[in-house]
Amino acid sequence: MPIGRLALIGWAAVTVGAVLLQQQFRPRRIYGLSPTTGRRARIRVGTTTCDLWTGVANTFTVELDTGTPDTMNVIGRTQERRRLAH
């Protein structure tokens, strides 16, 4: 994945000793709809300060099954969910 795209969605390169996601954790997601193909897509977001989460960027690109890029317009956001231990 290109470094510019990682920054857009709030992720950084993996480092040694990084904290792993918990088993019952569902990360933040951005939902999109393609104006040209009508397809829906979702993408995981790493931080609440990235451009897609804050609304600075309103589109993101995904790769179709054919290998061609498709631009999605943001239609929704879902906050992360964590399951607490009892």
C-alpha positions as CSV (number, residue, x, y, z in Angstrom):
1,M,0.0,0.0,0.0
2,P,1.4,3.4,-0.9
3,I,2.6,5.5,2.1
4,G,0.4,8.4,1.0
5,R,-2.7,6.2,1.3
6,L,-1.6,5.0,4.7
7,A,-1.5,8.6,6.0
8,L,-5.0,9.2,4.5
9,I,-6.6,6.5,6.5
10,G,-4.6,7.0,9.7
11,W,-2.2,4.0,9.7
12,A,1.6,4.0,10.1
13,A,4.2,1.5,9.1
14,V,4.4,-1.6,11.4
15,T,7.1,-1.4,14.1
16,V,8.6,-4.0,16.3
17,G,6.8,-4.2,19.6
18,A,3.6,-2.6,18.4
19,V,0.4,-3.4,20.3
20,L,-1.8,-5.9,18.6
21,L,-5.6,-5.4,18.3
22,Q,-7.6,-7.3,20.9
23,Q,-9.6,-10.3,19.7
24,Q,-13.1,-8.7,20.3
25,F,-12.1,-5.3,18.9
26,R,-13.8,-3.8,15.8
27,P,-11.9,-0.9,14.4
28,R,-13.3,2.4,13.0
29,R,-14.7,2.1,9.5
30,I,-15.5,4.5,6.7
31,Y,-18.2,3.4,4.2
32,G,-18.3,4.5,0.6
33,L,-20.4,4.3,-2.6
34,S,-19.0,4.5,-6.1
35,P,-20.9,7.0,-8.3
36,T,-19.8,5.2,-11.4
37,T,-20.3,1.5,-10.6
38,G,-22.8,1.7,-7.7
39,R,-20.6,-0.6,-5.6
40,R,-20.2,-0.2,-1.9
41,A,-17.0,-0.5,0.0
42,R,-15.6,0.0,3.5
43,I,-12.2,0.8,4.8
44,R,-10.6,0.6,8.3
45,V,-9.3,3.8,9.8
46,G,-6.4,4.0,12.2
47,T,-6.9,7.3,14.0
48,T,-9.6,9.9,14.6
49,T,-7.2,12.6,13.2
50,C,-6.8,11.2,9.7
51,D,-8.4,13.1,6.8
52,L,-11.1,10.6,6.0
53,W,-12.3,10.5,9.6
54,T,-12.4,14.2,10.1
55,G,-14.1,14.9,6.8
56,V,-11.2,16.8,5.1
57,A,-11.2,14.0,2.5
58,N,-14.5,12.9,1.1
59,T,-13.3,10.1,-1.2
60,F,-11.1,7.1,-1.1
61,T,-10.0,4.6,-3.8
62,V,-10.3,0.8,-3.7
63,E,-9.2,-1.8,-6.2
64,L,-11.9,-3.7,-8.1
65,D,-11.7,-7.5,-8.9
66,T,-10.4,-6.5,-12.3
67,G,-7.4,-4.6,-10.8
68,T,-8.7,-1.2,-11.8
69,P,-9.2,1.6,-9.2
70,D,-12.6,2.8,-8.2
71,T,-13.2,6.0,-6.3
72,M,-15.7,5.9,-3.5
73,N,-17.7,8.8,-2.0
74,V,-17.9,8.7,1.8
75,I,-21.4,7.9,2.9
76,G,-20.9,7.0,6.6
77,R,-18.6,6.3,9.5
78,T,-18.7,3.8,12.4
79,Q,-16.8,4.3,15.6
80,E,-14.7,1.4,17.0
81,R,-16.2,-1.2,19.4
82,R,-14.5,-2.9,22.2
83,R,-15.7,-5.8,24.2
84,L,-14.9,-5.4,27.9
85,A,-13.7,-8.4,29.9
86,H,-15.9,-9.5,32.7
